[in-house]
Amino acid sequence: MELPESYQQEMKQLLKEEYPDYLSALHKPALHALRINTLKISVPDFLAAFPYDLSPVPWCSTSFYYHQDGITTDPYDYAGLYYVQEPSASLPASVLPVEPGDKVLDLCAAPGGKTTQLAAKLQGQGVLIANDISVSRCQILLRALERAGVKNSIVTSAAPSQLSDLFAGWFDKILVDAPCSGEGMFRKDPAMRTSWLEKGPDYYAPLQKEILANAVHMLKPGGRLVYSTCTFSIKEDEEVIQDALDRFCDLHVVPVPYADGFVQNAYGTKLFPHRIKGEGHFVCLLAKDGSSEKHIEKQDVAFAKDGMQVTADHAQIRRIKEKILLEPDIDIDLHGIRVLRSGLLLGEDKGKQFAFSQPMAMAMREEDAENCLYLSRKDERVMRYLRGETIDIHDEPVKPGWCLVCVDHNPLGFGKVTGHILKNKLSSSWVMH
Ligand SMILES: C[S@@+](CC[C@H](N)C(=O)[O-])C[C@H]1O[C@@H](n2cnc3c(N)ncnc32)[C@H](O)[C@@H]1O
């Protein structure tokens, strides 16, 4: 589909002599990137082990372009070692200065690309509230957090106005990756051009202003907030920031580091597909005046059973019927808010036996298990295990009973060893099809 006429006029005004370059960029293929999950593996260790060609995305130290197929069916993807993320989408969370121990809110979080990036920055310390108004999209978000091995998140599905007073002045860092008209997606997803005609900047701008105002209300003095969109419209970007600056006199814009091709003004940074290798984004970093203190907790063993353990920062064990969860200990009563998951699901306690959950395996490190089966990524048993099959044990030194199955030292899931057989304990919804 052609670009909508009124959009063409807006972009001509915005880009002036660069407009033809923008148009020709729309005919080039979209670019693909993956972001290494540094909650599980360091960048050098991942690059040393991963067999595909990767090249760095200039504005995000954990993001890399890839050019091959097969990335989304690789065992390392299954192990949560990376997340496939459009290159320019890695900028917002990379400029939010999240530190371990922070209380972080991702207000429009689903499907979870930026949430998992924020969780990696927290390194398991502090708490991450991941919210999205759409319950169905929250299910995808929850799975992304589980696969990434995140222990300290709470997934809620609420309108920002429902959270605003409850969490007034509570968060150190907030990401508002707002719903938008998606102009930056026109190359990757031409269907966005049709939805732009139905819901364009005039539809989204009032919604974005309201979402951002609620977010600022939840930010601590001294806190930082990123507002981002994947659109170029001044109405949805600069004018939304101006509205927040008009409403909150203790708010100001903070410059973000420049990378080649960025377009920067007093409101933020724009990424255009003819200037950078990516689809397009707008990012603004805001600071609230003042200062606040926080302290980092040390990680303790929080749960241990049958030779498997999970460590956590400031967490408590909670039982909901048979389900056992490791829950971040926050001082806010979430009664009345739809909570899809609070913390990490450890497993189900059925009296005589305890069944470990797949999210627990994803949140463990090899040293958290007394009994591990180590498989190399070249071993054909890796894919058989991921397909839910029983696998043979060769001469690996594993003991009978619960066992953590690892690919190159990275946990994939549980099994139970009897003799020379490993019975597969992947739950059906995690089996690779
Ligand atoms: C751009 S997407 C977020 C993408 C996500 N941050 C990521 O990186 O994977 C915007 C999200 O805002 C949510 N949304 C729509 N209206 C909303 C509202 N009024 N309040 C909060 N979230 C809203 C949508 O469901 C959608 O998931």
The ligand as a MOL file (V3000), in Angstrom:
LIG
                    3D

  0  0  0     0  0            999 V3000
M  V30 BEGIN CTAB
M  V30 COUNTS 27 29 0 0 0
M  V30 BEGIN ATOM
M  V30 1 C 4.5900 -0.0530 21.6440 0
M  V30 2 S 3.7140 -1.2810 22.4830 0 CHG=1
M  V30 3 C 4.8320 -1.7470 23.7410 0
M  V30 4 C 5.9660 -2.5990 23.2690 0
M  V30 5 C 6.8280 -3.1150 24.4050 0
M  V30 6 N 7.2970 -2.0300 25.2440 0
M  V30 7 C 8.0100 -3.9120 23.9230 0
M  V30 8 O 9.1130 -3.3690 23.8020 0
M  V30 9 O 7.8540 -5.1270 23.6750 0 CHG=-1
M  V30 10 C 2.5440 -0.3710 23.3740 0
M  V30 11 C 1.7330 -1.1490 24.3790 0
M  V30 12 O 0.8530 -0.2340 25.0220 0
M  V30 13 C -0.3180 -0.9200 25.3850 0
M  V30 14 N -1.4000 0.0630 25.6090 0
M  V30 15 C -2.3670 0.4710 24.7680 0
M  V30 16 N -3.1580 1.3920 25.3670 0
M  V30 17 C -2.6680 1.5580 26.5970 0
M  V30 18 C -3.0700 2.3650 27.6970 0
M  V30 19 N -4.1100 3.1830 27.6270 0
M  V30 20 N -2.3590 2.2680 28.7960 0
M  V30 21 C -1.2790 1.4150 28.8960 0
M  V30 22 N -0.8580 0.6320 27.8810 0
M  V30 23 C -1.5430 0.7280 26.7580 0
M  V30 24 C -0.5750 -1.8660 24.2410 0
M  V30 25 O -1.3360 -2.9860 24.6650 0
M  V30 26 C 0.8370 -2.2290 23.7840 0
M  V30 27 O 1.2140 -3.4810 24.2870 0
M  V30 END ATOM
M  V30 BEGIN BOND
M  V30 1 1 1 2
M  V30 2 1 2 3
M  V30 3 1 2 10
M  V30 4 1 3 4
M  V30 5 1 4 5
M  V30 6 1 5 6
M  V30 7 1 5 7
M  V30 8 2 7 8
M  V30 9 1 7 9
M  V30 10 1 10 11
M  V30 11 1 11 12
M  V30 12 1 11 26
M  V30 13 1 12 13
M  V30 14 1 13 14
M  V30 15 1 13 24
M  V30 16 1 14 15
M  V30 17 1 14 23
M  V30 18 2 15 16
M  V30 19 1 16 17
M  V30 20 1 17 18
M  V30 21 2 17 23
M  V30 22 1 18 19
M  V30 23 2 18 20
M  V30 24 1 20 21
M  V30 25 2 21 22
M  V30 26 1 22 23
M  V30 27 1 24 25
M  V30 28 1 24 26
M  V30 29 1 26 27
M  V30 END BOND
M  V30 END CTAB
M  END
